[in-house]
Amino acid sequence: MTKRAIISGITGQDGCYLAQLLLNKGYEVIGLSRSLNHLNNSGLKYLGISDKITLVDCDLLDVNQIFDLLTKYQPNEFYNLAAQSSVYLSFKEPIDTFQFNTLSVFNLLETIKKVNPNIRFYQASSSEMYGRVNKLPITEESVLHPLSPYAISKAAAHFTCIHYRESYGMHISCGVLFNHESYLRQENFFVKKVIRESIKISKGQQEFLLVGNIDVNRDFGYAPKYVEAMYLMLQQENASDYLICSGQSISLREIVKYVFKKLNIPDSALKISEDLYRPADIEDMYGSNTKAKSSLEWNYNLTIFDTLDLLIEEEVKNSN
C-alpha cells in the first residue's frame, strides 16, 4: 500500500528536496501552501517534480482547514516545515512570527490527536533555539537560551511537540537543524547571498559585497543530505529529537574569503555595514551529530568546504 505524506512549507528548499526524496521512495506527496494563487514553485520545477505533487491551499492557523485536510488525505506522515524562518524579519515582526510559528503547531498536533493520533509528525526545530551556549558542541541535552523572536517561537513550538509526545504517546520527532544550504535557498540567506553576489562581482555586474557582522561562527551543511535525516526520524519505532548538523564551525568571514578566492575576487570587494547587524547575535555555534549518526544511521561526511564547492558549482552553472 502506497504511503502518503503531507509536507507544509513545500516550496522552501527543505520541502522541495524532501518531496523529491519521498517521491523516489514511492510516497504520494501532498504539499501545502497558504495561497496557491501566489505559489512560487520554482524549486519544485527545478527538481522536475512539480507535476508529481498534489498542492493544496491550507492556512495552518485555521483548525477547520487542517481537520478537513487530514480527514480527506489520511496521511501516514506529516512533515511540518512551515514557519516564518527569517531571524532578521522576526525582530521587525515579532508578534506575527511568534503567533504563526507556535499556534500552527498547536493546531496541527491537536487536530492530529483528534483525527488520527497514529500519524507520524516531524517538526522542523532550529539551532537558533540554543542561542547563548556555555559549552560546545551543542547536544540534545544542551540548555536553550534563545536570542531572537524567531528562536523564542521555535523553542515554544519545540516544547509543544515534546508535550504532545509525552502526554499522548504520539509519534512526534523534532529535527534541530543547524544552518543548511542548497541552490534552492532563498536569496536573503547569508551563504546564498554571498555566492550569488560574488558571481556577479566576478562578471563585472556588481562592484561590492555588502554584509553585516561576519565575525561569528556557524555550523553549515548541505540541505539535500539533511532532509534524509528528517525522513529517517519518522521511520524509527520510537520518536525522539535529533541534532542535524555537520559538527564543524566556520566564521562567516572565512566563508566570504573562500568564495572570493574560488572566484578570483579581491578582498577589497568586501564591505561591512553595521546597518545589517542583528540586535543580538550568537558568537559561535556548532553541534554534535553523534546521536543522529548512531541512532538513525544517518550518513553525513561532507566538510563545510565540500558544501561550498557544491553550492558554487551549481550556482555558476545556473547563472546568467
N, C-alpha and C positions, 0 to 999 in steps of 0.2 A: 504494500500500500504506500502510495506517494506521501511523503511528509510535506507539511505546509508550514511556512514560516512567514511571519509579518515583521517587516522592518520599518520602524519610524525613523525619520531623517534619512530616507532612502537616497536623496540626491547629494548628500555630503560625500566626502571621499570614502569614509568608512562604509557608509551604506552601499555605495557603488561596488566596492571590492568585496564586501560581504555577500551582496546579491550574486555577484559572479561566482564566488566560491560555492554558495548553496545551490545555484543552478547546476554547476558542474557535478554536484553530489546528488542530483536528481530531485531536488526540492521544487515544489511550487512556491513561488515568491510573490507576496503581496507587499507593495510599497506604499507608505503613507505620505501624504503631503497636506499641508494646511490649505493650499489652494492650487488646484490643478490648472487654473487659468493663468497662474503666474509661476508655473513649474519650470525650473531650469534643469532639464535632464541631459545637459551636455555631457556629464560624466558617464551616464548610462549609455549614451550614444557612442562615446569614445571607446567604451569597452565592448560595444556591439551587442548589448543585451536589453536595450530599451523596449524592444518589441516582445521580449520574453517574460516581462513582469506585468502583473496586474496593478495598476496605480489607482489609489482610492483617496478621495478627499476625506480628511478626518481632523477635527480640532481636538487635541488631547485635553483641552480644558472643558470639553463638553462630555459629560459622563454618558449621556444618552447615545451620542455618536459612537463612543467606544463600545457600549453594550451591543448596539446593532452590528458593529464590525465583527466583534468576537462571536456573536451568535451566528452570523452569516458564514464566516470563513472557518470557524472552529480550528484555529491553528494548533500545531504541536509545540511551536516555539515562537516567542516574541522577543525581538531584539530592539530595545529602546535606545536609539541613538539621537533622538530629537532633543535639542536644547538650544538656548541662547548661549553660544560657546565662546564668545569673544570676551576675554578678560578686560580689554580696553573699553569695550562698549558697556560692560557691566558697571563701571564707575560712573558712566553717564546716565545709565538707565537701571539703577539697582533694584527698584521695585518690580519693574516688568521682568527683569532677569530672575529674581527670586520667585516671583509668582509662577512663571511658566515652568521653570526647572524643578520646582517642588510639587506644585499641585498636579502637574501632568503625571507624575509618578504615583502619587496617591490615587488619582483617578484610574490609572491603568491597573494597579495592584488590587484595589478594592473591587473593580469590575471583574478582573480575572478570578478573584476569590469567589465571586457570586456565580459567574458563568461556567467556569471550569478551572478549579484550583490545580489541576494537573498540567496546565500549560506551563512550559518551562520558560523562565523570564531572564533575560540578560539586561543589566543596567550598565550604561556607559558612565562610570565614575571617572574622576580626574586626579592626576597627581597634584594639581593645584590645591587640593584639599589639605595637603600636608603643610604647605606654607613654610613658616619658620621652624626648621627642624634642628634639634640639638645633636643628632647623631646620624651620620651617613655610613652606608647606604640606607635608604628608607626600606622598610619591610612591611609586611601586612600587619605587624604589631605596633608600628610607629604611631605616635600621638598626632592627631590632626590639629593644625593651627592655621586655619585659612586666613589669607591676607587680602582678599578681594570679594566683592559681592558675588561674583561668579563662583568662587571657591566655596563661599558660605552656602550658596544654593546647592552646589553639588554634594557638599557634606551632609546637608539636611536630607537630600534625596537618597544618599548612600545609607544613612541610618534608617530611613524609612524602609528600604529594602531589607535590611537586617531584621528590623522589627517584624515584618510580614513573614520572613523566612522562619524566624524563631518562634513566633506566636501561632502561626497557622500551618507550619510544616510545608510551605510552598517551596518549589524548586526555583530559587532566585539566586543568581550569581552576579557579582559586581566585578567588572574588569576595570582596574585602576590603571588606565593607560597614561603613560608619560608621552612627551611630545613625539609625534609620529607623522611622517611626511610622505608625499607622493606627488606625481604630476597633477593629480586631481585636487590638490589642496587649494583652498580659496586664496586669492591674491593678497589679502590683508594679513596673512600669517607670515612670520618672520623669514623662514628659510625660502619659501616660495617667492616672497618679495625680493630677497637678496639675489636669488638666481635669475629671476626674470629681468630685473633691472640691470644686473651685471651684464647679461647678454646684450641688452640694449646699448649699454656703455661700450661694449666690445665692438659693436657695429656702428658706433658713432651716432646713435639715435638718442642718446641721453648723456649728460655730462657728469653728473654726480649720483652717488647712492646716499640718500639721506636716512639716517637711522637714529634711534634713541639710545638708551643705555645698553651697551653691548659688553660691558664688563661684568656679566653674570654668566653662570654656568648652567647648562641644561643637559638632560639625557634625551638623545634623539634616536629614533628608529624608523623603520620602513613600514609604512601603513599596510601594504598588501600582506605582509607577514604577520602583522599584529591582529588582523581580523581572523586569522586562523585560530588564534587563542580564544577569541570570542566563541567561535563555533565549538571548540573543544570543551569549553566550560559547560555548555548545555548537553554534552554527551556523557557527562560524568554521572555516576549513580547518586552522589551526594553533592548538593550545591555548596559553594564557598566563594570567597573573594580572593582575587589574584592581582598582583602587580604585573603589568605587562610593560617591559622596558628593555633597554639594551644593556643596562648595568654599567654604562660608561657616562662620563661627564665631559663636556667641552664648553669653552666660553663662546659666546656669540661672536666675539671679535675674531677668534680662531676660525670660525666658520666663514666669516667675510674674507679673511686673508686667504683661506684655502680656495674659495670660489674665485677670488681675484687672480690668484696665481694660475689656476686652471685655465682662465680665460685671458691671461696676459693683460691684466688691468693694473695700472699703477696705484699704489696706496693713496696717492693724492686725490683719487676719485671718491674717497670716503669722507662724508661729512656727518658730524654729530649734531643733533638738535635736542636741547633739553625740553622743548615743547612736546616731544614724543616720549618722554619719561613717564612711567606709571607713578601714581601717588605712593604706592608701596610695591616693592619688588623683592623677589627671593634671590639671594646671592648665589646659592649653589643648591642643586638638587639632582640626585640620581638614585636609582632604586636597585634592589636585588630581584632578579627574575628566577631565583632558585626554586621557589615553590611551583611556579608555572612550568618550568622545565621538567621538574621531577614528577609532579602530580598529573599534569596534563600531557606530559611527553611532548611539549612544545619545542620545536627545533628552531632556534634562532642563534645565528653566529655571525651576523653582519657587524662590522665596526661602523662607527659614525661616518668615517671617510668612505667606506663602501657605499653607504646610503647616499652620501653627497654625490659620489660618482654616478650612481644610478639616476639620481634626480637631474643632474646637469646634462647627462646624455639624452634623457627623454625630452627635457626642455629645449635643448638645442635642436633636436630632431623636429620638434613641432613649432619652432619659432619662425616668424616671417622674415 
